[in-house]
Amino acid sequence: MPHPTSQDPHPNSPSPEPAPAPRSHTRSPSHEPAPEPRSFTPSPSPTPSPTPETASDPRSLNPYRRLLAHPGALAFTVGNLLARLPMGMFSVSAVVMIAGSRGSYALAGAVTATGLAATALVAPWIARLVDRHGQARIAVPATLFAALGSLALLLCVRYGAPNWTLFAAYTATATTPNIGGMSRARWSHLLDGDPTALHTANSFEQAADELCFMLGPVLAAFLCGTYFPEAGTLLGALLLVTGMLTFAAQRATEPPPQPRPRGASPLRAPGIPPLLAVCLALGAVFGATEVVTIAFADEQGHRTAAGVVLALQAAGSCAAGLAYGAIRLSGPASRRHPRCVAAMAALLTLPLLAAALVGSLPLLAGALLVAGMATAPTMVTTMGLVQERTPEGRLNEGMALAVTGLLGGIALGSATGGWTVEHLSPATGYAVPVAAAAAALLMAAGSRTPSPTPH
């Protein structure tokens, strides 16, 4: 199959000239002699489309089909999705297990918060090892260790081990590699030199994030409630290991390791620290929205509907991400970034208005669906800038630092949203994500560092 940057609709046509000349945009039958190299003589046929190559290849009408047609892409994507789905399952499964057996949601929340903090600290270190030694060599043992941590938590809960063992076991799961970052690194390696295809790949990855975090909690709650409390953790560990082994087995698409990266730490790269600050603020948007939505649904007497409402927000983001990836964009990402964040901040006022002025849960669900449509474009552009500005040979580390910023923001937003709900009201709590998005906008507008050439 031709390289994705190839625009020749007839790759097998004979080439009588030893030195290729620029192609004319006038379509010629494949059996006729080629036109003069720089001749733009109009054809007797109707005015040709500006992109006749696109019209001649039906596959180009679907950029995602073309993306997955790259050799090995579909296989590593299947493994990536299998390993990513448990990311939305483990937290819910742990809360159900611990709260059900120990009778304490406070303990369950503390255990999961400890695991989140440990992940934020360990993830950049794991990613640095991945960059230096390769994905398969590091990700597989790190995943197996994390799966053992999940199984240890299950056994500690099942057999009544002391509370401190729950914290120790769940902390061990922090070695789970950032599968989303590794997948984005593969796309960056596979599509090097094709920014349009890379934009589509990043949009696909963001849509996959939203899909997994939408389906993961629902699947975990179903398994734990229908079968037994440990079912969600068991299936999650199985999917994680299976998916990571499938992903790592695709060696042809794996980026080469960089034992001695030429670039400095991403933390010292121009433009990266402001982006990490933006990620922190965006994480606060997500954390506050989740807590406040649960509290608002509870106040309305429909606490069990909170998951459906939040799933609608993720669905809006997933759909917008796929649509955003199919658009051919122009101009640098650094120029689009503040606009995406501004759209996100503006749309987040809709849930605030729906909750404060109307107080209707169905209307709030619709507002969150619309507001979620700004999430994926914002995250796609943010992660694209991280890819561009991260020094060569340190891409996994740069992506992990962005995820660390998001996790820290989620914790901060959850705490702030919870305090606002408890001391003011759930409706007022929706002002927290609006304020966090406004802060992200200020930082994004002030960090328009020129992006280096993508690698």
N, C-alpha and C positions, 0 to 999 in steps of 0.2 A: 504494500500500500504506500502511496506517496507520502512524503512528510507533510504534516498539516499546514505548513506555510506555503506549500506548492499551490499555484493558482492555474496550472496548465490543464485545460479540460481534456487534452489529448496527449497524455504522457508517453504513449507509444508511437506518436507520429514520427516519420523520418525527419532527420535534421541535415539538410544538404550543406549547411554552412558550418565550417569548423568552429567558428566563434559565434555563440548565440547572441542574437540582438534582441532588444526589448520587444515584447509582444504587442501587437496591435489589439485594441479592444473590439475589432470587427471580426465576427465569427466567420470562418471559412470552412467549407466542407473538408473533411480529413483527407480526401483523395486528390484535392487540387493543389497546385504548387503554392507554397507559402508566399504571402505578399512581400513587397520590398520592406527591408528592415524598419524604416521609420516612416513608412507611407501611411497616412491616415485618410486615404481616399474613401469617400462615403460608399457604402454598399448599396446596391439597388434595392435591397430588402428594407423593411421599415427600420426606423432608428433603433439601434441596439440598446439594450439595457446597460447601465453603467457597470454592471457586474455580470456579464454573460456567463462567467465561469460558475457562478452560484446557481444560475438557472439551469445549467447543463448537468448539474449533479444533484439528484434528488436528496441525497444524504445530507447535503449542506443546509437544507431547509430545517433540519433538526440538529442544532449544535451539540446537544448531549449525545445523540446517536453517533455523531462524528467523533466526539471526544472518547467515548467508550470503545470505538473501533480500533484504537491504537493497540498494538500487540501487548498483551498482558494487563491492559487497563481494567478490563471487566473482572478478571480474576482477583486482582488486589482490591478492587472496589467491593466485591462480595465479602472478602475477608474483613475489610475495613468496616463495613456495615454490621457484620456479625459481632465484631469486637466492640463496636461503639454503642450498640443498643444497651448493653448492661450498664453503661455510664448513667443512664436514667433510671436504672432498676435498683442499684445497690443501696442508695440512701433510703428510699422508701421501704425496701425489704428489711434493712437494719432497724428502722424505727418500729415497724410492725413486730418484728421478732422481740426486740428489747422491751418495748412497752407492753407487749402481750404477756411476757413471762415475768418481768420485774414490776409491772404496774406503775411505771414512771416514764412519762413523756419527757420530763426534765433530764433524766439519765440518758434516754435515747437521743435527745437533741445534743447533749454534751458530747456523747460518743461520736456522732456524725460530724459535729463541728470540729472536734479534735482531728478526725480523719481529713477534713477539708483543709485545715491549717497545715497538717503534715504534707498533704499533696502540694500545696502552694510552695512549700520549702524544698521538697524533694524533686519535683518535676523538672526544674531547670538543670539540676545535676544529672538526672537520667538522660535528658535531652542532649546535654553536652557529651555524655558518653556515646550516645547514638551517633552524633556527628563525627566523633573521632574513630569509632570502631565499627560502625555500620548498624543498620536497623536490626537485621536478623540476629546478630551476635549479642546485642544488648537487650532488645525488646522481648525476646522469648524467655530468657531466665527471669527478667524483671516481672513479666506477666505471670509466670508460674509462682513466683514468690508472693505476688499480690493475691493470686487465687488461693494459695495456702492460707493467707491472712483471712480471707473471707470464710474459708472452711473452719479456721480456728475460732472465729467469732461465732459461727453457727454452733460449734461444739460447746463453747463456753456458755452460751445462752442455754443450750439444750440441757446441759448437766449442772447448771447452777454454780458455775465458777464465780469467784469474787469479782466485784465490779471493776477492779483495776485491770483484770485480764481482758475485759471488753475493750478498754481504751488501747491496750497494747496490741490486741489482735487487729482492730480496725486501723490502727496507725500503720500496720504492715502493708495495708492495701495501697499506701501512698506511692509504692513503686510502680503502679500501673503506668505504662508509657502513654504519652499523649498521642493516641492513635490518629486523631484528627490532624495534628501537626505533622506526623510522619506521612500521612496521605498527601497533604498539601506539598510536602517536600518532594514526594515522588512526582506529582504533577509538575512542579517547578523544574525538576530534572528532565522529565519526559518531554515537556513542551518548551524547553529553553529556546528563546528567540521568537516566540509567538505570543505576544501579550493578549491578543484577542481570545485565543484558546485558553490561556491561563486565567483570564477573567471568568470564562465560562466554568472552568474547573473549580475556581474558588467559590463561585455561586452554588455549584452543585454540592460542594462540601458543606457550605453553610446550611443549605436546605436539608442535607443529611443530618446535621447537628439538630436542627429543629424537629425533624421527623423522629429521631431517636429519643430526644428529650420529651417529645409529646407522647410516644407510644410506650417508652420504658416504664414510667410510673404507673400507667394504666395496666400494663401487663404484670408488673410486680404486685400491685394491689389485688388483681384478679387471682393470681397464683396463690398468694398468701391467704386470701380469704376463702378461696374455693377448696384448696387442698390442705396444706399445713403451713404454719408460719415460716418455715425454713425453705419453702419451695422457690420463692423468688431469688434467694441467695444462691441456691443450688443451680438453678437454670442460668442465672447471671454468670456464675463462675465457669460453667460449661461453655456458654456462648463466647465468653471472653477468651478462653484458652483456644477454642476451635477457630475463632476468627483470627486471632493473632498468629496461630500456626499457618493458616491459609495465607494470610497477608505476607508473612515473612518468607514463605516458600517461593514467592514470585521474585526471584533474584534478578531477573532481567531488567526489571523496572526500578530496582533499588538504587538510590544515589550512591556513588562511591564514597567510602569513608575518607575523612580528612584528618589523618593522625596529627598533623601540624597545621592547624588552620592559619591562613595568612592574615586574616582580619583580627581586629581587636575584639574584646568582649562586646556583645550587642548593647550592653548598658552604656558603653562609651561611644557608640556609633551615633553620628549626627542624625537627629530627628527621632531616635528611638525613645529616649526618656519622655518627651511629650506624648508620644503615642501610648506609652505604658500608663501615663496619667489619664489619658482618655479612656483606656481600657478599665481603669479603676472606677471612673465615673459611670461608664456603661454597665459594669458589673453591679454598681449600686442601683441602677435602674431596674435590673432584672431581680435582684434580691428583694428590694422594697416592693415591687409590683406583686411578687408571689405572696409575701406575708400579708400585705394589705388586702389582696383579693380574697385570701382565705378568711381573714377577719371580717370583711364585708359580707361574704356569703354566709358566714356564721351568724352575723347580726340579723341578716334577712331570714334566718331559719332554714337555710339551705346549704349547710356546710359541705355536704357530700357533693354538691354541684360545683364546688370550687375547682376541682380537677378538670371538669368539662370546660369551664370558663377559661382557665389557663391554657387548655389544649387548643381552644379557638385562637388565642393569641399566637401560639406556636404555628398553627395551621396558616394563619395569615402571613407570618414570616416565611414559612416554607414556600408558599405559592409565590410570594413576591421575590424570593431568592431565585427560583427557577425562571421567572419572567425576566429578572434583572440580568441573569446570565445569558439570556438569549438576545440581549440588546447589544448592538455593536456601538461601543462608547468611543468618544473622542476626547482628547485633552488628557492631561496628567491626573492621576488619582489624587494627588495633593490638592487639586482644585475642586474635585468632586466631594472630598471628604467633609469639609464644613457644611456643604449643602445637604448631604445625607444626614448629618447629625442635626442640622436645623430642622429638617423634615421630621425627624424622630421626636425632637423636643416639641414641635407644634402639634403633632398627632397625639402625644401623650396628654395633652390638655383635654382630649375627648373623654377618657375614663374619669378624669377629675370632675368634669362638668356633669357627666352622667350620674356619678355617685353623689355629688354635692347638691345638685339642683333637682334631680328627679328621684334618685334613690331606688332605681329599678335594676334588678339583677339581669334580666334579659337585655335591657338597653346597655348595661355595663359590658355584657358579653360581646355585643355588637361593636361597642367602642373599642374594646381590647382587640377584636379581630382586625379592625381598621388600623389601630395604632401599631399592631404587630407587623404590618406591611412595611414599615420603615426600618424594622430591626435588621433583616437580612441584608439589604443594600448597605446599611451602615457598617455591619460587621464584615461584609465582603470587602468593602473599601478599606476598612481599618487593617484587616489581615493582609490585604494586598500591599499596603504601605509597609507593614512589618516585613514582608518578604523582600520588598525592594530595598529597604534601608538596612537590613541585616547584613553584616559582612559575610563574604564568601566563606563557605565551610562551616557556618554556625547557624544555619537556617532552623534546625530543630530547636536549638537553644533559644533563638529569638522568638519562635512561635510559643515555646513553653513559658517564656517570660510574659508574653501577652496573656496567656491563659492564667498565669499566676496573678496578674493584675485584675483580670476578670473575677477570679475566685475571691481575692481580697475585697473587691468592690461588692460582690454578692454578700459576703459576711457583714460588711459595713452597712449596706442597704437593708439587709434583714434586721439588723439591730436597730437602725434608725426608724425603719418602718414600724417595727414592733413597739418602740417607745411612743411613736406618734399615735398609733392606734390605741394604746393603753391610756395615754394621758389626754388625748384630744378625741378623735373619732376615726373610724375606718375611712369615712369619706374624705376627711382631711388628710389621711395618710397618703392619698394619691398625689398630694403636692410634693412628696418626697421624690418619686421618680421624675417629676417635671423639673424639680430643682437640680437633680443629678444630671439630667440631660442638658439643662442650661449650662451647668458647669463644664460638661464635656464639650459643648459648642464653643465656649470661651477658649478652652485649651486647644481645640482643633483649629480654630481661627488664628490662633497665635503660634501655630507650629507648622507653618507652610514651608518646611525645609525642602529644597529641591531634591527629588528622588534620584538616586543613581540608576544606572542601567540595570534592569532586572537580571538576575542570574539563575 
